[in-house]
Amino acid sequence: MKKTKKRRFKFRLLGYILLIFLGYQISFNIFMNFRLKTTNESFIRALLIDSNYYMLYEKKASNLLTRVFSKIIDVNKPVTILDNVFHLKQNKIDNIDIAYVSNPNTETIEKNPEVFLYNTHQGESYEGKALEGYNITPGVMMASYIMQKKLMDQNINTLVMEENINDYLNLNNMRYSKSYLVSRKFLEEILNKNKDLKLIIDIHRDSISKEKSTININGKSCAKILFVIGKEYSTYQENLKITNNINNKIKEKYPSLTRGVIIKGGKGNNGIYNQDLNSNITLMEIGGEKNTIEEVLNTIDLIAPILGEYINES
């Protein structure tokens, strides 16, 4: 009789432990769902605000209950920039396909990158409506991811800066004018890890009229590009030579697409743009504030194969 009672007690104890465990797991899962953005639109908005937002997904992924149920059904897992590089199911804007469908091997890219893309002025935006179903104004960060996709299609491993420069400025009470100091910090970290980068591009957009920043090529409206090289450092001629090489390649195929290469220095100009860190760094302005993301995409479609050609020659 005593043995039977002991067994019942053990079963009850195990049952209570199981209930407590399940209660904890379910409560944890509900709490995480409140914090997570479970739609693509809200997720991308959160990601643009906080570059470490994906860590919440890593935390949720470590949850035992989530792992068990993920074997049965994939719940609350929106498409992410980090996982699929803007995999947006062939969104169409004005009859132009924007298909960020690449799902690159992140480990391979990080071990052997050839190109690094970043945006010192991450907040620079383009005019026009956001992507269909997305309440986010397209900007230079999106241009970087589009460029990454186009280069990855050519088997050129390409990294994009994920750190949030604006957050860093705000947290450290730094003015917007100090953006180049912040991007320099992140750039140095990348260069220390990757000694063999063949091309590093700081992507911006200009602040000029639509007439000056736009050209029609093959029946498509394209955003003109402009290269900027600073001259306030001793090795600027090396950066200028590489940039002229790329610009000339573009000019050979699409003479009206490029606005050329300008050299900046002296009072009132940055004059360095972090290009003193590596001879393969250049600054590219794609279009202006009045251009749309469709026009930027059309331009990247034209120049990405040329950049790929340059990388392969390098």
N, C-alpha and C positions, 0 to 999 in steps of 0.2 A: 504493500500500500504506500509506504514511504517512497519507494523507488518510482512508483507511478506519479506521485506528487512532484518529485524532483524533476522528472522528465517534462511534466506539464509546465513547471516553472521555467525550465530551460527554453522550451519552445516559446513560451510567452515572452521571455527576456529577448530571445532572438527576434521575435515579431516586433517588439517595441523598438529594438535597435534598427531594424529594417525600416519601420515607419518613420523614425526620426531621421534616418539617412535620406530616405526618399523625400521627406518634407524639406530637408535642407537643400537637396538638389533641385527640387521644383522651385523653391523660393529663390534660390540663386539664379536659376534660369529666367524666372520672371523679372527679377531685378536687372539682369543683364539686358533683357529685351527692352526694358524701359530706357536704359542708357544707350542702347544701340539704335542706329538708324536703319530701319528694315526695308527701306525702299532705295532704289538707285539714286533718286533725286536728292533725298535727305542725306544719304551717305556721302555723295560726292561733295555736297555743300559742307558737311562736317569735315571731310578730308581736306578740303581747301583751307579750312580754318585751322585745323590741327593735323599736322603731318604725321603725328604718332597715333592717330585714331585707330589704325589697323591693329594696334596692340590689344584693343578691347576684343577683337575677333580672335586673336591668339589666346586670350584669357578664356573666352567662351569655349573655344575649341578644346581647351584642356579640361573642361567640365566632363566628368564621367558620364552623366546622364545624356548630355548632348552628343558625346561620342557614340553611345549605344544607339540612340535614336537616329543618328546620322547614317547608320548602316541601313536603316529601314526607309527613312524619308529625309530629304534635304530641306530643312526648315530654316527660315529667316537668314538666307544666305544671298544677299544681293550681289550683283556683279560689281566688282571693284576695280578701281584703277590699278591697284597693286597686283591683283590676280590676273587681270585680262587686258590691261592697257586699253581702257575705254571700250570694252566689248559691248556695243550698244545695239546689237541685232540689226545691222544695216539701216540705221536711221537715214532718212532721205531729207535733204534740205534743198529746196529749189531744184529738184531732179538730179542732185549730186549725191552719190553714195558716200557716206562717211562710215567706214567699216573698221572699227578698231578691234579686229578679230584675232590679233596675235596673242598667243599665250606662251611667251618665251620662257625658256628654262632660266629662271632667275639665277640659279647657282652658276650656270655656265657663263652668263653675262657678267656677273660680279668677279669671276675668276679671270676672265679674259676679255675685258672691254676694249674696244678700239675707238669709240667715240663717247664723249660726255657732253650732255646738253644741260644747260641750266638757265635760270632767269634771275638776274640781279634785281630787276623790277617786276616782281611776280604779279603785281596788281594791274599792270598795263592791259587794258581790255580792248576789244574790237567792237565795232558798232553792229547793230542788227539784233535780231531775235536769237534767243538761246536755242540749243538743240531741242528738237521736238520731244516734249515730255520732260524737259529739264529746265528748271527755273534758274539757270546759272548763265551769266553773261560770259561768252567765250573770250579767252585772252591768250597771252603769250605762253602760259603754262600748258594750255591745251595744244598750242602750236608745237611745243616741245614733244608732247606725247605722240602727236601725229607724225612728226619727223622721226621719232624713235621707231614707230610702226613701219614707216616706209624704208628705213635703213635695215631694220630687222628682216624685212622681206627679201633683202639682198644678202642675208646671212652676215650682216655686220653687227656685231654685238654692241649695243648702245645703252648707256646708262643715262637716267634723267635724275636731276637733283630732287629729292623728296623733302628736304628740310624746309621749314616755313620761315622765311626771312623776316616777314612782318611780325610774327610772334616773337622772334629773337629781339627785334628792335624794341618792341613794346615792353618785354620783360626786363630789358636792360636800360630802359629809359633813353634810348638812342633816337636821334632824329632820322627822318627818311633819307636825308642827304648822306647818311653813313651806311647806306645799303651796300655799297661796294666793299666796305670793311667787313661786313657780315658775310657776303658771298665769298670773299677772300678766305675767310676762316674755313668755310665748308669746302671750298675749292682746294685748299692746301691739304685737307684730310683725304680728298679723293686722289690727289696727285701723289701723296705719300704711299697710298695703297696700290696705285696703278701707274707704273713707270713707263708703260709702252703705249699710252694713248696717242693715237695718230691725229686726232682732231678734237678740239674743245670749243664749243660755240655757246656764247652768251646771247640768247635770243631776246630781242626787244621789238618794239614797234615804234615808229616815228610819230610826230605830232604835226603832220602837214595836211594839206587839203587832199580831198579824194582825187581830184584831177591829177595832182602830182604823184600820188602813190599808187595809181591803178593803170593797168595796160591790158588790152585785149589780145590774147594769143590763141590761135587756133579756135576762135569763136568762144573762148572762155575769158571771163573777167579775172585778172590775176593781180595780186598785190606785189608791187615792185619791191626789190630788196636793195639794201645799202649796207656796205661794210664800213666799220669804223675802227681805226687803229690809232692808239695813243703814241705819242713820240717822246714822252717825258721819262724814258728809261733807256739804258744804254744799248739794249739788244732789240730795239723796236724794228730794225731793218729785217730781222729774221721773220718776225710775225707778218711784216708787210709783204715780204716775198711770198710766203705761203698763201696769204690772203689774195694777193694779186693773181697767183696761179689759179686759185679757185674761181675768182671773179672772171678771169679771161676764159676759162672753160665754159662758164655760164654764158658769157657774152658771145662766144662762138656759135652757140646753138640758139640763144634767145637774146639778141642784142638789146632789145628794148626792155627786157625784164629787170636788168640791174641798173641801178643809179650810180654804180661805181664804187670806188674806195676813197674815203676821205681820211685825212690824217689830222688829228686834233692835239693841241697842246697850247701852252701859254695861259695867261690869266683868264679865269672864268671857265676853263675846261678841265676835265678830270686828267686827261693826258696819260693815264696808265691803264685804267679799266682792268686791272689785275693781270694784264698781258705779260708783265715782267716775270710772272711765275713759270711760264712755259712758252716756248716759241710756237707751239701749235694752237695757241689760243687766239680766237678772233671774235669780234662782236658783229652780229648780223641783225639788222633791223628788217623785219618782214612787214611791209605795208605801213599804214598809219592808223590813227584813231578812227578814221571814217571807213576803213575797210571792214569786210565781214569775214567770218570764219570760213565761208565757202571760197572766198577769194584767196585766203591764206592757204587753204587746202589745195587749190588749183596750182598755186606757186610751188608748194612743197612737192606736189606730184612731178613738177618739171625739174626741180633742182636736186631732189633726192638721188636720182640715178647718176647725176653729175658728181655729187658728193661721194657716192659709192665708187665711181670710177677713180676719183682722186685717192680715196682710201686704199683701194686695191693697188694703185700705182705706188703708194707710199710703202 
